Amino acid sequence: MKLIHYKRGNESRLACIQENKVIDLHGAYVSYLKDKGELRAELLAEAEVPSKAVGFLQGGEKSMSLARKAVEYIENNASEEERKEWILSKEEVKIEAPVQNPSKIICVGHNYQEHIREMGRELPTHPVIFAKFANAIIGPQDDIPLKSITNKLDYEAEFSFVIGKRAKDVKEEDALDYVAGYTIVNDISARDLQMRTLQWLQGKGLDGSAPMGPWLITKDEVPDPDSLDISLKVNGEVRQQSNTKNLVFNVNRLVAFLSEIMTLEPGDVICTGTPGGVGVARDPQVFLQDGDTVTIDVGNIGTLENTVRQV
């Protein structure tokens, strides 16, 4: 299942996307419950299949299973009126980031071997972690803002995963049980701000500096997260290219490591790091400019594309 948020009017709601169809999961489940004769359909649906991703993920496998039943019902057994209300076309809505307000966005630095070499570093013995915040999140149909505060806006393609149930002191071999699914994040970085102090946060925390999408694909559709091709293009030119097998710390190790330090909650987003080829490490250096189109492809997951716009 491919999970998104969509916006129509002023409301952002959780849905799954199937080719050109956007299926509202909460609405479909309300219809399913009413068809079963449930008098408390609205109340139950808000608890079991909420209209926001973080609440939905808190429901774990039960909510996932009920959502699939709702999709089957709305496609095959619902009335024409119900289908028109809860099955929309992509053209009717704006597709937003699949996770809107996670409690944590944890990023991993220096995690691809070739990126570590280009930055002149040694392989780390422990993951290098830093944070972004929800203000950074934008969706696959949003522009990347280029603000006058920076002259060195850089790209970073990142294979990312989202936590599906509370994780504390998880063993590596059990780690994937705690993953809901996978997405793509572009860890946009203002290098001049990042490098002016020892701490990176100011260069990583700009509004709109975490384009995310095109969806959250559930883990059952990605059988091997350790063998995914990843690439980034700027205006069609390949700048980054690697495979997740080159990660120093893979998904399993990151879940185990992070959950020993902090409790991971459903909806938390973990960005696993970027391959070699970032703009700051090129000779000569090259940074994003107004009008540039940045395209990230990750095998089995999809394509995230955003345009840079001066603001």
N, C-alpha and C positions, 0 to 999 in steps of 0.2 A: 504494500500500500504506500502511496506517495501522499504525504500530508502537507498541507499548506495553510496559511491564513489567506482569506480573500477579503476584499473591501468593496462594499457596494453602498453608496451613501456615506454615512459617518461611522458605520459599524464594521469592525474586523472580526471575522468568525473562522473557526476551524473547518476545514473541508479535506476531502481527498480529491485528487485530480486523476482523470483517466483520459488520455489524449486531449480532446477538446472539451471534455465535460468536467465541471466542478460540482461535486456533490457535498452539500452541507450535512455534516455528520450528525450534529445535534438535532437539526430539523428532521432529518430522515429517521432518527431514532424516536423522536416524539411521535411521528406518524406510525412507526412500527408498534409502539406501545399502545397507541389508541386503537389500532387494528386488533390488538390482542385483548381489548376491553379494559385496559388499565385506566382507572379514574384519576390517578395521580401522575399521569404521563409527563407533564411538564416538570414536576418536582423530581421524579425519578431520573428523567433524562439529564437534568442539570447535575445530578450527583454521579451518574454512571457514564454519560457521554457529554461532558461539558463543551461549551462553545469556544473555549480557549485551549491552546496546546498544552500549557503547563498543567492545568487542572486535569486535562485528558490523560496526560502521561502519568500523573499521580495515581490514576486508576489501573495502571499496569496492564497485564495480559487480559484481565477481565474487560476493561474498557475497549481494548483492541478487538476482542472477540465480538463484543456487542456492536461495535461500529461496523464490523464486517457483515453482521446480520442486518443491520440497518441499511447498508448499501445494497445488499441482495434484495431486501424488501422493496426499497424505493425504485429500483430498476425493473423488478419483475412482477410485483404484486400491488403496488400502490395505484391510486386513482390518477387519472390524467392531471387533475388539479394539483395533487400532491407532487407529482413529478415536475410540473412547471414551477412550483414554488421552491423546490429543494435541489433540482438539477439545473444548473446554469451553464452557459457557455463561457469559455475564457474571455470572449470579447465583451461580455456583460460586466466584468469585474476587474479589479486590480489585484494582481497576485502579489502578496506580501511575504515577508520572511516567515519561515515555518514556525519559528519560536520567537515570541514577541518580548517577553519579560522574564528571562531566566534569572534565577537567583545568583548564578555565577557564569561568567565566560572566562574559562581558563585557557591560556595560550601557552604553547611549548616552543621555546626558542632553541635554535641549533640542534635540530633533530633529524635532518637529512645529512648523510655523510658528505655529499658534495657541497652543500651549503656551508657546513662547518669548515671545509677546506678552503672555500673561496673567502671566508671571513677570517682566515688565518688562525683558527682555534684548534684546540685538541678535542678529541671525542670526550663528551662529558661522562662522568661516572654516575651522575644523577640528573634527572630532567631539569632543564632551566625553565622555570615557569613565571608567568606574569599574567596580568588581567586586563580585560576590557570590560565595559559596562553596557547596559542596555541602550544607552543613548547612541552607541556606535552602530546599532543594528539598522540596516535598511534591507529592502527586498530586491528581487531580481528585476523589477521594473522601475527601480529608483536610480537616480544619478548619484555618482560619487562626488560629493562637494569638494571643490578645490578652493580653499580659503586663502586670503592674503597673508595669514599668519605663517604660512610655510611656502618655501620655494623648492622643497625636495620631497614631494609626495611620491611614495613608492608603493609597489604592488607586492603581494605575497599570496600565492595560491596555497590553500590549506584544505586538506581532507580532514573533516571534522565529524565528531560523533556526539550524540545526545544521550544523556542518562535517562533510563526508563524506570528505575526504582531506587530507593534510598540505599546508598552504598557506604559501608564503613568497614575498614580492615578486610577488604575483599582479597581472596587469593587469585593469583594470575589465572589459574586454570578455570576459575569460575567467573572471570571478568565479563565475558560476553553476555552472561545472564542479566547483567545490570545495564546493558545498552539497549536503548529503544530503536535506534536507527542512525543513519548517516546523512550528512549534508556537506555542502561546500561553503567555506568562508574565505573572503578575500581580506587578509589582515593588512588593510591599508595603513601605512606608516609614514608619519612626517619625520624624515630622518634628521633634519636640522633641529627639531624639537627633541627628538629621541636622544640625540648624542650630546646635548648641551649640559646634561647632568648625568650622574652615575646610574640613576634610575630611569627606566625606559618609558614609564607610564604616560608622561605628557605627550610623547610622540605617537602613542598607541590609542589615546583616548578621545580623539576628535569625534564630533558628531558625524555620523555617516561613515565611519571608518571600518565597519564590519558588514559589508554586503554579504547576504546569506541566501542560499537557495540552490537550485530552483524549487526544492522541496526537501522534506525529511523523508527519506526512503526507509521503510522498516527493515530491520536486520535480516528478516527471512529472505529478502530479495538480494542480499549481498552476502553470499556464502563464504567468501574469503576476503576479509578486509586487508589482508597482508599482501595482496598481489594486484593492486589497482594502479593502472597508468594514471598519471596526473600531469597536466600541461597548462601553461598560461600563454596567451597571445596578447599582444598590444597592436591594435590595428592590423590583425592578421599575421604579424610576425611572431614566431615562437621565441619566447624569452625564458621559459622554464619548462623542463621536461624530466620526469623521473617516474618512479614506481614506489608504492608504499612498502615494498620489500626492503627499500633502502632506509627506512626509519630506524634510528638507533633504539628508540623506545616505541613499541607498537601499542595498539589499543589495549591489549591485555595488561601490559606492563604499566601503562599510564593509569588505568583504573586502579590497579593494586597500589601503585605509588601514591596517587592523589588521595585515595580513600583512607590511607594510613595517616595522612596529614589532616584531612578535613572530611566531613561528611558530605558526600555528593548527593544532590537531591534531583528528583525527576525534573527534566527540562534543562538541567545544567548542560552547557555547551563546552566541549573540549576541542580546541583547535590543535592539531597534532604537529604543526610546524610546516615550514616551506622548503621546497627544493632550491638548488642553486639557480643562479640567474637573476637575482634581484637587481634592481636598477643601481643601488648604491655600490654594488660590488663589480659593476661592469667598468670597462676601460675603453672609452671615457664613460663616466657615470651618466645615466639617463633617467629622467624622472617623468612622471605623468603630467600631461598638459591638457588644457581645455579642449574638449572634443575627442580625446582618445577613447577608444573602445577596448575594454579589458574582458577577455573571454577565458574562462577556466573550465577545463574538461576533466572529469574524474570518472574513470571506467566504472560501469554498473550503477553510477549515481546520476550523472547528467551533466548539464552545462549551465554555468552561471555567467551572465554577461551584463555588464554595466558600462555606462558612458560617464566620463569625467566632465563636470561642468563647473566653470568659475562661478563663485557666489560672492 
